[in-house]
């Protein structure tokens, strides 16, 4: 199958922008030109590659070519920088999926020293769902809880983020006067990240609670901790974000460890390899690797 690079770029730009008009602006061509390239690519492959929805979505076949387009773009950028000299040319852009708590704590300091030569397109997603972004080609690498490598990817264990059930002393006094019992846990308000966040409910299930308590949804890492600090409810607070002396541990035996892995495509890319090395070094410092 002879694939045209301009057609692959049109596919990647259309999915990234979500529309033909957005892709046209990114590629500095007309929407008609983008449409023609996409039709030619579908004719060459004999497959429907895009669902013309809002935003545009790649089909299963389209995801295969989207991964290829991203890989070609990365390798082309690496080769261009090598040919034009060290540090010359536009920085390589690396789309990476990262869970919110890692993004709010240890990931950004690890990436900061590389910001002069690399550009990062960070996708924030729950750690249990970041691998899906690898599968559909939207990112080159991901911090994930999935230990099984996505096809075409390598996987490296980073370490564990520990979460503890915490609340303010005043909240604990009000809602748990007789101790942190299953009955009290079924009534006490809880703060969760979003409707896919299962950490708090995992703790509740472990304590025999089958009734969902009232929940406040706060879809931001630092703000979730702030909500717990302000007494909106109790929540599973990352050890890396525990405010010193402000919260009490409701259940010293109830910590939940979330093991994180780094998955990246099997590419010999200097930029991607440097990111992997930086994140692994930071994980060794910040995360529990036991």
Secondary structure, DSSP 8 states (H G I E B T S, - for coil): ----HHHHHHHHHHHHHSSHHHHHHHHTS-HHHHHHHHHHHHHHHTS--EE--SS-EE-HHHHHHHHHHHHHHHHHHHHHHHHH-TT-SS-EEEEEEE-HHHIIIIIHHHHHTTTTTEEEEEEE--TTTHHHHHHTTS-SEEEES--S--TTEEEEEEEEEEEEEEE-HHHHHHH-TT-S-HHHHHHS-EEESSTT--HHHHHHHHTT--S---EEE--SHHHHHHHHHTTS-BEEEEGGG--TTT-EES-TT--EEEEEEEEEES---HHHHHHHHHHHHHHHHHSB--
